[in-house]
Amino acid sequence: MREKWKTAVSVLFYTLGILGWCYVGGWLTLTRPVRGILMAHLAGSLSVGQLCMAVLQGFCYLSLAGGVWCIGYMLGNYFKEH
């Protein structure tokens, strides 16, 4: 019974890590920088600086998303092994 409990908690944390990656990496990356670029393009005020900032912001969000997934993965492995 104890092994099933550890496996369930491990899968829960790993799943939370994946869902966190999807939220931060997918939702935040697609809504904030891409929406800002589209709105600036439609308004006719898109500049190279704004485009570079959006790329940098997207890179930061994707790095953060990898960190969120990594935390879920480490917690999942911790509970699986202990």
Buried (B, 14 or more C-beta within 10 A) or exposed (E): EEEEEBEEBBEBBBEBBBEBBEEBBEEBBEEBBEEBBEEBEEEEEBEEEBBEBBEEBBEEBBEBBEBBBEBBBEBBEEBBEE
